[in-house]
Amino acid sequence: MNLIINNLSKTYSNGVKALQNVSLDIPTGMFGLLGPNGAGKSTLMRTIATLQEADTGTVSLGNLDVLNEKHEIRKILGYLPQQFGLYPKISAEVLLNHLAVLKGITNVSERKEVVKALLHKTNLYEKRKQNLGGFSGGMKQRFGIAQALLTNPKLLIVDEPTAGLDPMERNRFYNLLSELGENTVVILSTHIVEDVKELCTNMAIINNGHVLLKGNPLDVIADIEGKVYQKTIHKNELENYKKDYTVIADKLFLGKPIINILSDNDPGHGFSAIPSGLEDVYFSQIFNNRG
Ligand code: ADP
């Protein structure tokens, strides 16, 4: 069951074109939606999650018309927004139980089972009596996934989930996401390239409301293989290099600036070829699309 987005557009009342003819065919499994802040990721996520309207375009999941059959979609949708409020003085178990009631799991013993299973799945069972106010960022995100899974969703939308998590919490969260069934369409929006590289079988890069590239991460990396060159330079040379080459990344390595450039041919001048990575793909797309 694929999620098919066709020519979706949205212009906010202030004139910002957040989505411009976005079309994507998203199969089950993990799909990474990558783009810088302001690219339109949240607008797309919120539209698919039936929380806001598009101006034009269609979205379907199997036979369901997502934008018009909101009630039906909500029954099979799990959504973890970028920020969500938690009642700080309630325990994880009590809140999850309460949310399960709201989701319509009215049978008491069934609800107990579901809540217990989700607390185990998200590794929060030991902490179930603890008030949510004392949870770490990673624990809060895992609680967010637990509540998103209450409906056993066919479509799970996770908006920038790893922002603010430390590396260990991020790993735990990655593991949890990658365990989710292969029968679910999981859309993960992020500006962290690493998230997509680790987790996703399909991806798209968006910027300024446009889809710049879509495909399988390994394929898009292979497409620029042999075109990425690297050189250590002096700090004051960066601007000149930017004029002469397609500089797609500049970073510090052991305190010295290193640049990655994109070139069809060997540029010489002390550059050496390096294996391409998803970051190179990402930055070259954003570079080409800069306004
Ligand atoms: P992302 O999630 O990729 O950071 P968003 O979808 O939040 O991007 O935003 C896309 C663009 O739309 C940005 O320029 C943002 O400022 C603008 N935008 C988002 N929400 C609104 C809104 N409610 N009203 C006006 N402009 C908005």
Residues whose N, C-alpha, C, O or C-beta is under 5 A from the ligand:
A	BS01	ADP	Y12 N14 V16 A18 P36 N37 G38 A39 G40 K41 S42 T43
